[in-house]
Amino acid sequence: MFRRWKRLFLCVCLILVGCQNVVTPANETIDMVLITKHNLGDYYQTMLRGAQTAEKEITTVKVQFLPVADEGDLVAQSALIDEAVANQVEAILISPNEASATQSALHRAKEAGIPVIVLDSPVAIEGLTYVGTDNVELGRTIAQRLKQQQVQASQLAIIMPQDYSRNIVQRVEAIESAFSEPKISILTLPQDQDKAVEQLTAYKKMHPGITQWVTITELMTEAAGRAVKLNGWQDDISIIGVDSNTTILQWLEQGIIDKLIVQNSYAMGYLAVYSAYNTRQNIPTTKYQDTLYLEVTKDNLFDEALAPLLFPIK
C-alpha cells in the first residue's frame, strides 16, 4: 500500500510540474463550487488546499468553498446545490451527505448539464465522476490489522459520527463482514468534541471488556485520543483511527493512538478540479479515481516521503 500511495504522490507531483501552463480560451472564467459536509478538523481544509493548487495552475478556474455549517443540517447541501445551479456555475465538486434531498439536488444539477464531481463519499447516481478513497478496501485493511492483532469481535467497538454518509457505511460494513458473531459494538457520537469525550468516557466505564477502538473519521479519532489521554487509558485501549491532524499525530508519536489510516484529501481536491476542467473542455475523464490511503504508525511517522500528506503546508 505504501508503494501504491507513493506512486500516486509521484504522479500528482508530475501533474504539478507538467500542468503549470494550461491553455484555456482568453478571458474565460470557469466558476466552480466545492461543497462539503462541514468544515471541522483538517480533512476538508486539506481538500480545499488541493483544489486551490489546481485553481492556481489553471488560471481561469475559480473555486468557491461552500462548507455546510452543521453536518446535522441535512437540507443545507441541497440548498447549496440548487443555488449553484441557479447561478449557472461551470462545475459542482461535492462531498455529499446521505440525505435524499441532496441526492435529488444532484440529479437536478446533472439534468442541467453541470458537471458534478463527487469526492470522498460515492453516490448512487449513474454517470458522475468519483474522486476519493476505496472505502470498502479501507475497511478491509482495518479488519486485516485487527485480525493480525488477534482482536476478537467481543473486544471491539467501532466509533462513528451520528451524522454519516455512504463512505462511513462502506467502511463499517467491510469491518463487520470480516468478523463472525458476536456482533461488533458500534457507538455513534456527536461531532462536538466535549460531548463525544464525555460519552466515550461513560461507555468505557460501562464496557470494561472493550479494549480496541476503531475510530472511523478524523473527528472521532481525535475524540477517542482525548478520552484515552484524559483518563490515562493508554494501557487499556488500543486505537486504530482514520485520518489525522496535528494533535492526532502527536498522540500517535506518544503511543496514545496505535495506528492511522490516512486518506489523501489533498489529491481529492486537486484531481477533482482537473476532472471538472477536463469535462468542461470535452477531454475524456476517468469516472473512478482512487486516491488511495496510507497506514501510519509511530515507526514511519516521520518518513520523508509521507511528509506532504501528513504535514501539508498551510
C-alpha positions in Angstrom: 0.0 0.0 0.0 2.9 2.4 0.7 4.3 1.8 -2.7 0.9 2.4 -4.3 0.4 5.6 -2.5 4.0 6.8 -3.2 3.3 6.2 -6.9 0.1 8.3 -6.7 2.0 11.0 -4.9 4.7 11.0 -7.6 2.0 11.1 -10.3 0.5 14.2 -8.6 3.9 15.8 -8.5 4.4 15.2 -12.2 1.0 16.8 -12.8 2.1 19.7 -10.7 5.2 20.1 -12.9 3.5 19.3 -16.2 0.3 21.3 -15.9 1.7 24.7 -14.9 0.8 26.3 -18.3 -2.7 25.0 -19.1 -4.0 26.6 -22.3 -7.5 28.0 -21.9 -9.5 30.5 -24.0 -8.7 34.1 -23.2 -11.0 35.9 -20.7 -12.9 32.8 -20.0 -13.6 32.2 -16.2 -14.7 28.7 -15.2 -16.6 29.1 -11.9 -16.7 26.0 -9.7 -18.1 25.4 -6.2 -16.6 23.0 -3.6 -19.4 21.9 -1.2 -18.5 19.8 1.8 -20.4 18.2 4.7 -18.7 20.5 7.3 -15.5 22.5 7.9 -14.4 20.9 11.2 -10.9 19.4 11.6 -8.1 19.4 8.9 -9.7 17.0 6.4 -11.7 19.4 4.3 -9.1 22.2 4.7 -6.6 19.9 3.1 -9.0 19.1 0.4 -9.5 22.8 -0.2 -5.8 23.4 -0.5 -5.6 20.7 -3.2 -8.4 22.4 -5.1 -6.7 25.8 -4.7 -3.4 24.4 -6.1 -5.2 23.3 -9.2 -7.0 26.6 -9.3 -3.7 28.5 -9.4 -2.4 26.3 -12.2 -5.5 26.6 -14.4 -5.6 30.3 -14.1 -9.1 30.7 -15.5 -10.6 28.4 -12.8 -12.2 30.0 -9.7 -13.3 27.7 -6.9 -15.7 28.9 -4.2 -15.6 26.9 -0.9 -19.1 26.2 0.5 -19.0 24.1 3.6 -22.2 23.3 5.4 -22.2 25.0 8.8 -23.8 22.0 10.6 -23.4 18.5 9.3 -26.6 17.6 11.0 -28.4 20.0 8.8 -29.3 17.5 6.0 -31.1 20.0 3.8 -28.3 22.6 3.7 -26.4 20.8 1.0 -29.4 20.6 -1.3 -29.9 24.3 -1.0 -26.3 25.0 -1.9 -26.5 22.7 -4.9 -29.7 24.4 -6.1 -28.2 27.8 -5.6 -25.1 26.7 -7.7 -27.4 25.5 -10.5 -29.4 28.8 -10.4 -26.1 30.7 -10.6 -25.1 28.6 -13.6 -21.7 27.5 -12.2 -19.5 25.6 -14.6 -19.0 22.6 -12.2 -20.0 21.3 -8.8 -17.4 19.5 -6.6 -19.1 17.9 -3.6 -18.5 15.6 -0.6 -22.2 14.6 -0.2 -24.2 13.6 2.7 -26.8 10.8 2.5 -29.9 13.0 2.6 -32.5 12.2 -0.1 -32.7 16.0 -0.7 -29.0 16.1 -1.6 -29.4 13.2 -4.0 -32.4 14.9 -5.7 -30.5 18.1 -6.0 -27.5 16.3 -7.6 -29.9 14.8 -10.1 -31.2 18.3 -10.9 -27.6 19.5 -11.4 -26.8 16.6 -13.7 -30.0 17.3 -15.7 -29.0 20.9 -16.0 -25.8 19.8 -17.8 -23.5 20.9 -15.0 -20.5 18.5 -14.4 -20.7 17.0 -10.9 -17.5 15.6 -9.4 -18.2 13.6 -6.2 -15.4 13.5 -3.6 -14.9 11.3 -0.5 -18.2 9.6 -0.5 -19.8 8.0 -3.6 -23.4 8.4 -4.6 -25.7 6.0 -6.4 -26.2 8.3 -9.4 -25.1 7.0 -12.8 -22.6 8.9 -14.8 -20.9 11.0 -12.1 -17.2 11.1 -11.6 -15.9 9.9 -8.2 -12.6 11.1 -6.8 -11.7 9.5 -3.4 -10.9 6.5 -1.3 -12.0 2.9 -2.0 -13.8 2.8 1.4 -14.6 -0.9 1.2 -10.9 -1.6 0.8 -10.0 0.8 3.6 -12.4 -1.1 5.9 -10.9 -4.5 4.8 -7.4 -3.2 5.6 -8.5 -2.2 9.2 -10.1 -5.7 9.6 -6.9 -7.4 8.5 -4.9 -5.4 11.0 -7.3 -6.3 13.8 -7.1 -10.0 12.8 -3.3 -9.8 12.8 -3.5 -8.5 16.4 -5.9 -11.3 17.2 -8.6 -8.9 18.3 -12.0 -10.6 19.0 -15.3 -9.1 18.0 -16.3 -9.0 21.7 -13.3 -6.8 22.4 -14.0 -4.3 19.6 -16.0 -1.1 19.3 -16.4 0.9 16.1 -16.8 4.6 16.8 -18.6 6.7 14.2 -20.3 10.0 13.9 -24.1 10.3 14.4 -24.4 12.0 11.0 -22.8 9.8 8.5 -22.7 9.2 4.8 -22.2 6.3 2.4 -18.4 6.1 2.8 -18.8 5.5 6.6 -21.3 2.7 6.0 -18.9 1.1 3.5 -16.0 1.1 5.9 -18.1 -0.2 8.8 -19.7 -3.0 6.8 -16.3 -4.1 5.5 -15.0 -4.4 9.0 -18.1 -6.2 10.3 -18.1 -8.7 7.4 -14.6 -9.9 8.5 -15.9 -11.0 11.9 -18.3 -13.7 12.9 -20.6 -13.5 15.9 -20.9 -11.9 18.4 -21.8 -8.7 16.6 -19.3 -5.8 16.9 -20.3 -3.0 19.1 -21.0 0.3 17.3 -21.0 3.6 19.1 -22.3 6.8 17.4 -21.1 10.1 18.7 -21.8 13.8 18.1 -19.2 15.8 16.3 -18.9 18.1 19.3 -15.6 17.1 20.9 -16.5 17.7 24.6 -19.8 15.7 24.2 -18.1 12.9 22.4 -15.3 12.6 25.0 -17.9 12.6 27.8 -19.9 9.8 26.1 -16.7 7.8 25.3 -15.7 8.0 29.0 -19.1 6.7 30.1 -19.0 4.0 27.5 -15.6 2.7 28.6 -16.7 2.5 32.2 -19.8 0.6 31.3 -17.9 -1.8 28.9 -14.5 -2.6 30.5 -14.1 -5.6 28.2 -13.9 -3.4 25.2 -10.2 -2.9 24.6 -10.0 -2.0 20.9 -11.5 1.1 19.4 -11.7 1.7 15.7 -12.5 5.4 15.0 -13.9 5.9 11.5 -13.2 9.6 10.9 -10.8 12.3 11.9 -13.1 13.9 14.5 -13.9 10.5 16.1 -10.2 9.7 16.2 -9.5 13.0 17.9 -12.3 12.5 20.4 -11.0 8.9 21.2 -7.5 10.2 21.7 -8.7 12.9 24.1 -10.7 10.4 26.1 -7.8 8.0 26.4 -5.4 10.8 27.4 -7.8 12.4 29.9 -8.5 9.1 31.6 -5.0 7.6 31.4 -6.2 4.6 29.4 -3.1 4.2 27.2 -2.6 0.6 28.6 -6.3 -0.2 28.5 -7.4 0.9 25.0 -5.8 0.4 21.6 -6.9 2.8 18.8 -6.9 2.4 15.1 -8.1 5.7 13.6 -8.9 7.0 10.2 -7.3 10.4 9.1 -5.2 12.8 11.1 -4.4 16.3 12.2 -1.5 17.8 14.2 -2.9 16.7 17.5 -3.7 13.2 16.4 -0.1 12.8 15.0 1.3 13.9 18.3 -0.8 11.3 20.1 0.4 8.7 17.6 4.0 9.6 18.5 3.2 9.4 22.2 1.5 6.0 21.9 -2.0 7.2 22.8 -3.1 6.1 19.3 -1.6 3.0 17.8 -2.2 3.2 14.0 -3.7 5.6 11.5 -5.3 5.0 8.1 -4.8 8.4 6.4 -6.7 9.4 3.2 -5.3 11.7 0.6 -7.9 14.5 0.7 -5.4 16.9 -0.9 -5.3 14.7 -4.0 -9.2 14.6 -3.9 -9.5 18.4 -4.1 -6.7 18.7 -6.7 -7.8 15.9 -9.0 -11.5 17.0 -8.8 -10.7 20.4 -10.1 -8.8 19.0 -13.1 -11.6 16.4 -13.7 -14.2 19.2 -13.8 -12.0 21.3 -16.0 -11.3 18.5 -18.4 -15.0 17.7 -18.6 -15.8 21.3 -19.5 -13.1 21.1 -22.2 -14.5 17.8 -23.6 -11.4 16.0 -22.5 -12.0 12.3 -21.5 -12.0 11.9 -17.8 -11.7 8.7 -15.7 -15.0 8.2 -13.9 -13.5 6.4 -10.9 -10.3 7.9 -9.4 -8.9 6.1 -6.4 -6.8 8.5 -4.3 -5.6 5.6 -2.1 -4.7 5.8 1.7 -1.7 5.2 3.8 -1.1 3.2 7.0 0.9 5.3 9.5 2.5 4.2 12.8 5.0 5.6 15.2 7.7 3.9 13.2 7.1 5.6 9.9 5.5 8.8 11.1 8.5 11.0 10.1 9.4 9.3 6.9 10.3 12.0 4.4 8.0 10.5 1.7 5.0 10.9 3.9 5.5 14.5 4.9 3.4 16.0 2.1 0.4 14.0 3.2 0.8 14.2 7.0 2.2 17.7 7.3 0.8 19.7 4.4 1.8 23.4 4.1 -1.0 25.6 5.4 
